[in-house]
């Protein structure tokens, strides 16, 4: 702001500066005092008023701020021209933006521009307003006016960007692009062009219209010299040629680039694509949204005869060999990986060259196998190999790994690589149990042997062999999946925790641990490990999927609430400030970034996680306060009775959701939040490639969000419906407004059933049959909670039916008991998923049902103390519905009691016993030979025998501080904490029901 | 196998495994986007096959007169791709742009005084410790201001080390 000081609305700077200083240093009271005194001297100054509004807004007095803004606006509109300046307007804009009244700021600027049509500063302000509003048409109109006024290149480009945005975002006709092209051409003819970014926009404009040859002409003309980095220019040239199907010219360009930078992978792929006349690589070019790693590059060969294919491939081989010779001493991976790509294409074409491909993979291994990136470099090649060839490859790598001559670090690197390849190929799933066990033990030994290598490393640096512990833990998890022996999971925890004790910075360990802890119900520890990842800013969008789902289904509401709030705050802040940054890009003439920023903002706005988190945050509040109908009504009022969320639900159906999460970092056994292999029986899975999970997710995630969005409104309507139901059950005529409410509720229930894939009547049949035992609850599948919700609200819609109440009671009883039984029969490891379901039943459908009961009873209670029991209330008490409510309360109470009893029985075990039980799973039974505990035994015996001189002081101290029992204790305590939180919830619900029972008996 | 290209917003969604590393700071959005909006040529990412992010560099150009220079704000490489001289390639690129396009006199950067591995690497790349900035990092740890002269600084005046340490408020630029 400092640079803007001058005479504002006739006020001298020395009077204004202290106010800004006070605002900047957050001394708002002082600022208000200063501004009040300023206003006493300049009561009619819009600028002084704008300053007052600014201070008020910062102090949280939003109503006052808005009314002061309006006062200022009124003064501005009065015909007093001297008061209209950018400083006043931009100050007002700051306040109005924060008050969510951008429209008012825009109209002030529009008015000012109307008054002073030749003031460029004001027009820029107006343009900025339209940027904030994402009104691309108005942006264009304003920019054109500015261009006409000043003739500057930048304003023309502002207009062109605004046109491109209309085409990209508003799906406006592409004819507009022709208009933009014409404007640029005319400008170049008279003024030429001076900015490289302007040239880029011009080329992209031509490319958007598929005018590749025109673009090439521009690039090779005088303007081409604006691009100063040669390689950048060549890349554009190659792309344009390829897209214009001028493959032979493109090939020459790409060759040139490869000679300049032989390690350029993308360029090599383009080169190969042109050689094979395969345009599939450009398919994604205009779709700049691609953020997920491309695994298998699509290849198209059908148009090539074998002879053509052979000759093209052989010229590619010639080039690659030349590149290999040229870079012999540089250790560049590029030319060697290119060789693999050529062999891969040959195989895909149908050549029987798999042995040659294996040979090339081996050669690449001998050269780069010690690097941590070998496995991911060759992942795409592994995919095209037949299963038995994958096995053969692993065998070849093992046989040829250099165990004699090479340095210890190289051997370690190669060994790690082989294991990673084995993981990627899925080979490991076919090995017998004892081989996997033996392998894990060998790795543990290898880890210990190599610890001395890291002796002198700075603690900040990655240690040698760090990855081995992740690999061991993956093996142990697989052993658990196959045997259901909990000891393996316990051992995986110990291995990773020990790893963190030795070096606390390894995020891979933290992620693996958080998933194992979540699986066994030690959520507080899982959350702790998650927090240790220091996930903030944009990482909340890409990383929080690791923990969010478990937390949503847990009783840890406080932590969940902070998780959701942090995430939503980040997203909302960005969505709010993004336009300002876009304007910054306009001002600095980086036009390509303008387009990028707008598209990125849209991408985040349509993030599936963001949409889900918004509704989940509201539902969490409702869950947390469901024991008090008054609180709940207050929350619903803040949620505008759920109306907006219903609109969101309708909107989402037609929108594309974005999936921005980075799933690559998830462990193999839970490739996306909805999937966890460990919950089902063992099957061979190949996780190479880790399936592209997002494709299947979109429809499911969309439906899930849509369903949740309906809930607040349905809850609101159910409360309304039930508040009069009891009275009406003994009176005959209902009021008109009730009919309307019930009508809307029924519509939403139909909608809800539809999202469950069912008609209303079929849905009712389904829940009825399940409650009667005619169908098993398994037919509800993973939508169990939604079906229960449906049953609850169906009952709310038809409260007068005694059968419905009874059916619902049975349903709760049955489903809850089923879960308790299932927990009783399972081992300690897998019971948490049942607890998760119980938590959800009790905190969601059962809680909503509790609300409906609260609403029924509240309305039937005498409203004042003086009122005595009347004949009317006798009617109520003896009505069938009142009896149904009483029965329901009774039934829920005893069901909840059962849950509490189970929880208490778990928690009554002394900690020592639980700890003992946990540790006993790790104890080896020497007679049996195998089993869990072997890896830990290796690590523990190393710890016992290690010496400081060998591993260095830091590692030595870490090893000595390790205590298996401590880690185990933390785990069981975390498990218990979850149960305790859950018990509290159950007890609070039961108390509520007891109170309701009391109240009912007084009716 | 490396493709180095301009960093784009979508890369923010792809750099997770680089940024989960404890030494790599994840800044707020306006920080990244201000760099992208103002100095897009100083923000580059390097990709491996399968479009994996290997590392990135962000920086800017600023200063007046003979202190017009390129600045490295952050350079980071994922552990999976270390020991392949990637940081060097990224640094060279930024130096090249500062030298040839913006005609700066030098490139500078700040590093924690305790971060020995990084200091050694920068020294190998030709940077010298120009001066120490007392309590530069959150008022606690000292920072080292390291510099490398570019071709425009013919007499290498910009890299004559200062004798005394300075305090953060004496810094010309943030």
Interface residues (C-beta under 8 A of the other chain):
Chain A: X228 X229 X263 X264 X265 X266 X267 X288 X289 X290 X291 X293 X294 X295 X331 X332 X333 X334 X337 X338 X371 X372 X373 X376 X377 X379 X380 X458 X460 X461 X462 X505 X507 X533 X534 X536 X537 X538 X539 X541 X542 X543 X570 X573 X574 X577 X578 X580 X581 X582 X584 X585 X588 X590 X592 X593 X596 X597 X599 X600 X603 X660 X662 X664 X665
Chain B: X1 X2 X3 X4 X5 X8 X9 X10 X12 X13 X14 X16 X17 X19 X20 X21 X22 X23 X26 X27 X28 X29 X30 X32 X33 X34 X36 X37 X38 X40 X47 X48 X49 X50 X51 X52 X79 X80 X81 X82 X83 X84 X97 X100 X101 X115 X116 X117
